[in-house]
Structures are given as C-alpha cells and as structure tokens.
C-alpha cells in the first residue's frame, strides 16, 4: 500500500494537536509567533515527507520554531507518529499544497526555508510545479525575511541543474553550490539527513545542495 493511500489518515490529522487545522491556515499570516507562544525565529520545510529531518532539527535547536509542510495525508501521518513518540513544543505541521504558501505566512515572517528531495516533476510542462522553480522562488521571496536563506538538497542531478538555472531569472543568488555534499567536510558539519538522503547516499548517489539568498 502506498503511504498516501492509508485509510483514515485525514481523520487522524484533523484530530492531531500537532497539526494546524486547515480551516485556520489562511488566518495564520503574521501570527505564527503567537501560535508558538514566543518570538523565536521560524523555519519551514516544504515537502517534509515522514518528518525525520524537521523533527531532528527541532530537537537539536529548541531556540527555533519549525513548521513542517506536507501535501499527502498518509505521509504526514508518519511525522505525527514521531511527535507522539517524542513531543517537541517548537514543531508544528501543516497539510497543504505548497502553491498556497504565501497565503499562510506573512511577508518576511519566515527565517529559513528547507527543500529536501523534492518531487522532480520530470515532464517539461510541469516545470512550474517544481519547488525550486522561479514560480515558487517568487512565492518564497514574499514570506522569507530580507536576509533569510533557502537550502535545497537532492540526488536528482537534472532537477538540481534546473534549480541552479532558475536562480538568475528569479533574482536569487547562490551562496553555496555543491554536487557532492557528503565529500565536503565543512558542509557536512551539522548536516541532518532525511530518509531519502540516507537511502540514496548509501547507494553511492552523490547529493547536491545549494544555499541561496536574494
């Protein structure tokens, strides 16, 4: 059974105290510090999958608020299960399509954005659906604070090359670009691996990463 088809996942999500209710999302812009009850920086992961990366980040950095965003209910369910096993006060989840990201966060409200092993959408006609596309970079530009950064990791070289090519026309610039993250000792310091990163790197696939800003 595919994870996104698990029966009852939407009901579990609707009842979970760790998930911001969908009906309230469009009331959230500008209020995330109130939702967390503090003034800590806010960092988001778009397409968090089962939540290993963001749960680990929240555990290691209690001084930062994290929000995991996932489109598929039955994948989000796995992240909820991690929270049930180890609850963290500085981590919340959202089930939504990333196209609506600028409707959920206010201008400059986000400190950092993480994209990890995003869906490559390989067909050319679907290019604007890719999370590192110029269309999405325009959305991120609204919600990310002026000196904020975006980090992107993938093992898909075609997607990474596309992402790098999108930077200049979108008005972004790279601080760091690597085509073999795990061979860079400096970048690997503090690197938290996702489930996909562990899988693909163990197969010998090089991991690409960039860190970008405006």
N, C-alpha and C positions, 0 to 999 in steps of 0.2 A: 504493500500500500504506500502510495506517495504521501509524504508528510502533509502536503497542503490539502489532502482529502480526508483527514481524520475526522470522523463523525463527532459532533459535539464540541469541537474546538471553539467555535464562535460563542457558544454559551459559557464556556469556561472563561474566555477572555472578557466577556461582558460582566462577569461577576468578580473578576480579579481586582483586588485593591492596588495592584501594581500597574494597572493599565488605565490611562486616562480615557474616560468614556468618549466614544466617537461623537456623541451628541454635544459634547462640551468643547471639542477641539477648536472650533472657529471662535471661541470666546477666550482662547488662551494667549493670543499675541500680546506681548508686553507684560504678562502676568506670571511668567514661569518662576521667577524668584519667589513670588507669593505662594505658588503651588508647592515649591520645595520648602518654603518657610525660612529662607536665608538668602544672602546676597552673593553666594558663590558663583564662579563662572559656570556657564552652561555649554556643554559639548554634546554633539549628537552624532550617532552613527546611522546612516541611511542604508537600509537593507542589512539588518544585523543578523539575519539567519537565526540560529539557535541560541545566540546571545553569549557565547563564550568570551569573545573579545571585550564587549562592553561590560559584562559582569566582572571580568578580571580587572579592567581599568577602574571601575567604580570602587572595587575592593582595595586596590592599591593607592587610590587617590581620593580619600574621603573628603578632601577640601574642594572637590569639584563636583558639580551636578551633571549627571549623564542621562541622556534620553535615547533609547533605542527605538528605531522606526522600522517596522516590517509590514509588508503588504499581505503576506499569506498567513492566515489564522493558525493553521496547524504547525507552521514553523515557529511562530510567536509562542505557541503553547510550550515548546521546549524551553524557551527563555523564562517563561513563567515558572516552570518546574524548577529551574535553577534558583530562582528567587525564593520559592517555597522552601527549598533546602537550605538556602543561606540568604536571608533577607538583608538588603542594603538600603539605608534611608536616602542615599543620594542617587538612586537609579529608578527611572520610570520608563514605561513602554507606551508606544503608540502603534495602533494598527491603522495604516493609511497608505494611500498611493503617494509616492514622493512628488508627483506633479503638483500637489496642493501644499507643498512645504512652506511657501511664502504666505499662506493663509493661516498658518498655525503658529508661526514665530514672528515677532515684531522686528522692525528694522534694527539691525545691529545687536540683536538680542543674543546671538549665538557666538561663543568664543572660538570654537573649532568644530570642523566637520570631518568625519571619517567615512570613507567609502572603501569597503573591503570586498574584493572578489565579486564585483557587481555582475549582474546578468549582461553578457556581451551583446545581446540583440544583434546577431551577425548579419542579418539582411540589411542592405543599404537603406531601404525605405523605412527602416525602424531606427535609424541613427539618432533621431531626436529623443528617443526613449532611453538612450544610454545615459547613465547617471553622470559621467564626466563630459557630456556633450555641452556645446555652447548654450543650448537652450536651458539646461539645468544649471550651468555656471551663472547664467543671468538670474536665476532664482536664488542661488546661494549668495550672490552679490548683495541681495536685499537684506537677508537675515544675518549675515556674518558681519561682525564689527570691523571697523576700518583696518585694524592691524591683525585681524584674525587670519587663520590659515586653514587650508584643506589638505588632508592626507589621503592618498589613494594607493591601494595595493591590489595587484592582480598577477596571475600566472599567464594570462592571455595576452600574448605579445601584440596581436592585431588590435585588440581593444586598447592596450596601452599606447601604441603608436597613434591611434586615433585620438586618444585623450591628449597627448602631447601636441598634436597638430591643432587641436581646438583652442589652445591657450591664447595664442596671439590674437586671433579674430575676436575672442571673447573678452580681451582686455586683461588677462591674467598673466602672471609670470612665474616661472619655476624657481624656487629656492634650492631644491634638490631634485635630481633625477638619477635613478639607478636602475639598471637592467638585471642586477643580481644582488638583491638586498642582503641575502644571507652570507655573502662574501665581503660585506662592508662592516667591519667591526664597530665603527662609530655609530652607524645607523641601527645596528642590531642591539646596541645597548638600550635596554628598556623596551625592546620590541615585544609586543604581545601578539601571539599567533592566533588566528582564527582556526576553526575546524578545517576549512579548506586549505589554509596555509600549511598546516601540519601534514595534511594528506598529500598535497602536490609537491611540497618540498621534500618529503620522504621518498617520492618517486623520482627525484632528481630534477624536477622542473624549476628553473630559475624564477624568482619572484621579483616583479618590477614594482617600483614605488616612486611616487613623486610627492613633494610638498610644495604647494603653490600659494600665492597671495596675489593681491591686486596691485 
